[in-house]
Amino acid sequence: MEVFEICNAYESGFGHGVEGDGLKGGYYSDQELNEAYKLGYIEGEAREKKNERLNEQKRKEFEEAARPLMQWLSKNCHPHMKVIVDSSQAEMLEGYVNFVTDDYILD
């Protein structure tokens, strides 16, 4: 059995777990692939539950944290400035040229 088959089974299970479609048992005839699918499903379910909790519990807190920075940008910078923030740094960037297209996004 090839590694990519196991990875595909896991990722398939993960996707079904995120969707919460009830296909927990898997559907592969091969036991190893079915186990990879089940593990993926469990992880997908857990990720979705965590995201739901974050969306419900932390959205207002996130907004309260973001508003002062947004206000500071508005008062002190021009409209082409952006800030990217993570847990270890904040970076201010200036947009100079921008071109947006979805022509190359694969379906």
ZAZA-715282 format. One line per 4 residues: their letters; for each residue x, y, z of C-alpha. Coordinates in steps of 0.25 Angstrom, whole numbers, padded with zeros to 4 digits, m for minus. Layout:
<nodes>
A> X:Y:Z | ...
</nodes>
This chain:
<nodes>
MEVF> 0000:0000:0000 | 0005:0014:m0004 | 0007:0025:0006 | m0002:0034:m0002
EICN> m0014:0025:m0001 | m0013:0025:0014 | m0012:0041:0014 | m0023:0042:0004
AYES> m0032:0033:0013 | m0028:0041:0025 | m0031:0054:0018 | m0044:0049:0013
GFGH> m0048:0045:0027 | m0044:0059:0032 | m0053:0066:0022 | m0065:0058:0025
GVEG> m0062:0060:0040 | m0062:0075:0038 | m0075:0074:0030 | m0081:0066:0042
DGLK> m0088:0057:0031 | m0088:0044:0040 | m0079:0036:0032 | m0071:0032:0044
GGYY> m0069:0017:0041 | m0062:0019:0028 | m0064:0012:0015 | m0051:0006:0011
SDQE> m0050:m0009:0009 | m0036:m0009:0013 | m0034:m0008:0029 | m0022:0001:0029
LNEA> m0029:0011:0020 | m0042:0010:0028 | m0034:0013:0041 | m0027:0025:0034
YKLG> m0041:0030:0030 | m0046:0028:0044 | m0034:0036:0050 | m0036:0047:0040
YIEG> m0051:0048:0043 | m0049:0049:0058 | m0038:0060:0056 | m0048:0067:0046
EARE> m0059:0067:0057 | m0050:0072:0068 | m0045:0083:0059 | m0059:0087:0055
KKNE> m0064:0087:0070 | m0052:0096:0074 | m0055:0106:0063 | m0069:0106:0067
RLNE> m0065:0110:0081 | m0055:0120:0077 | m0065:0126:0068 | m0076:0127:0079
QKRK> m0067:0131:0091 | m0055:0139:0085 | m0062:0147:0074 | m0065:0159:0083
EFEE> m0052:0158:0090 | m0045:0158:0076 | m0053:0170:0072 | m0050:0178:0085
AARP> m0035:0175:0083 | m0035:0179:0068 | m0043:0192:0069 | m0032:0200:0076
LMQW> m0021:0196:0065 | m0031:0199:0054 | m0034:0213:0061 | m0019:0216:0062
LSKN> m0017:0212:0047 | m0028:0221:0043 | m0023:0233:0051 | m0008:0232:0048
CHPH> m0007:0225:0034 | m0012:0226:0020 | m0022:0216:0015 | m0012:0208:0008
MKVI> m0005:0203:0021 | m0008:0189:0027 | m0004:0182:0039 | m0001:0167:0040
VDSS> m0001:0162:0055 | 0003:0149:0060 | 0007:0144:0074 | 0021:0149:0073
QAEM> 0021:0161:0064 | 0013:0172:0058 | 0017:0177:0044 | 0012:0189:0037
LEGY> 0012:0189:0021 | 0008:0198:0010 | 0001:0194:m0002 | 0007:0200:m0014
VNFV> 0001:0192:m0026 | m0010:0182:m0025 | m0016:0173:m0036 | m0027:0162:m0032
TDDY> m0032:0151:m0041 | m0038:0137:m0039 | m0035:0132:m0053 | m0024:0122:m0048
ILD> m0032:0117:m0036 | m0034:0102:m0038 | m0048:0097:m0035
</nodes>
